[in-house]
């Protein structure tokens, strides 16, 4: 995959499943912040918390919808 106009190529890349941020293998600062949750690698703990909060909101909304007249 061509990555830039200067001709650098990358074999593969990883994206955060929550926010879509590219996570580079060589970036030590990024590696220190990464979190693995349920077999997926996220760019930070914030994205994991965001995912869990979103799932909780969706579950609560479904529960309310089931009990609505």
Kinemage of the C-alpha trace (Angstrom):
@kinemage 1
@onewidth
@group {chain A} dominant
@subgroup {mainchain}
@vectorlist {calphas} color= white
{ca unk a 1} P 0.000 0.000 0.000
{ca unk a 2} L 1.426 3.379 -0.919
{ca unk a 3} L 1.377 5.579 2.143
{ca unk a 4} L 2.721 8.934 0.958
{ca unk a 5} L 3.982 10.893 -2.011
{ca unk a 6} L 7.605 10.342 -1.016
{ca unk a 7} L 7.296 6.641 -1.859
{ca unk a 8} L 7.192 5.081 1.598
{ca unk a 9} L 5.151 1.925 1.799
{ca unk a 10} L 3.667 0.110 4.750
{ca unk a 11} L 2.896 -3.604 4.910
{ca unk a 12} L -0.199 -3.251 7.026
{ca unk a 13} L -1.834 -0.855 9.426
{ca unk a 14} L -4.152 -1.079 12.383
{ca unk a 15} L -7.033 1.198 13.149
{ca unk a 16} L -8.769 1.709 16.463
{ca unk a 17} L -12.129 -0.089 16.147
{ca unk a 18} L -13.850 2.770 17.968
{ca unk a 19} L -12.456 6.022 16.544
{ca unk a 20} L -10.582 4.801 13.471
{ca unk a 21} L -7.244 6.374 14.401
{ca unk a 22} L -4.278 4.733 12.664
{ca unk a 23} L -1.961 2.966 15.100
{ca unk a 24} L 1.606 2.729 13.845
{ca unk a 25} L 3.865 -0.103 14.987
{ca unk a 26} L 6.941 2.094 15.450
{ca unk a 27} L 5.328 4.885 17.460
{ca unk a 28} L 6.395 4.177 21.046
{ca unk a 29} L 4.140 6.878 22.496
{ca unk a 30} L 1.131 5.302 20.798
{ca unk a 31} L 2.093 1.799 21.910
{ca unk a 32} L 2.199 2.889 25.558
{ca unk a 33} L -1.416 4.161 25.396
{ca unk a 34} L -2.914 1.160 23.566
{ca unk a 35} L -5.369 -1.104 25.352
{ca unk a 36} L -6.547 -4.583 24.372
{ca unk a 37} L -10.158 -5.358 25.226
{ca unk a 38} L -12.114 -8.443 24.136
{ca unk a 39} L -9.395 -9.363 21.638
{ca unk a 40} L -9.337 -5.960 19.915
{ca unk a 41} L -6.652 -3.286 20.257
{ca unk a 42} L -7.841 0.264 20.940
{ca unk a 43} L -5.766 3.454 20.722
{ca unk a 44} L -6.477 4.378 24.366
{ca unk a 45} L -8.501 3.540 27.458
{ca unk a 46} L -10.820 6.424 26.525
{ca unk a 47} L -11.987 4.549 23.411
{ca unk a 48} L -12.677 1.385 25.421
{ca unk a 49} L -14.695 3.379 27.963
{ca unk a 50} L -16.558 5.128 25.148
{ca unk a 51} L -17.441 1.770 23.567
{ca unk a 52} L -18.664 0.333 26.879
{ca unk a 53} L -20.761 3.448 27.638
{ca unk a 54} L -22.324 3.325 24.160
{ca unk a 55} L -23.215 -0.371 24.604
{ca unk a 56} L -24.782 0.393 27.995
{ca unk a 57} L -26.878 3.227 26.516
{ca unk a 58} L -28.065 0.999 23.662
{ca unk a 59} L -28.976 -1.798 26.079
{ca unk a 60} L -30.955 0.632 28.258
{ca unk a 61} L -32.786 2.014 25.213
{ca unk a 62} L -33.691 -1.499 24.039
{ca unk a 63} L -34.982 -2.366 27.499
{ca unk a 64} L -37.174 0.746 27.537
{ca unk a 65} L -38.463 -0.008 24.048
{ca unk a 66} L -39.481 -3.529 25.079
{ca unk a 67} L -41.565 -2.231 27.999
{ca unk a 68} L -43.184 0.641 26.118
{ca unk a 69} L -46.935 0.259 25.503
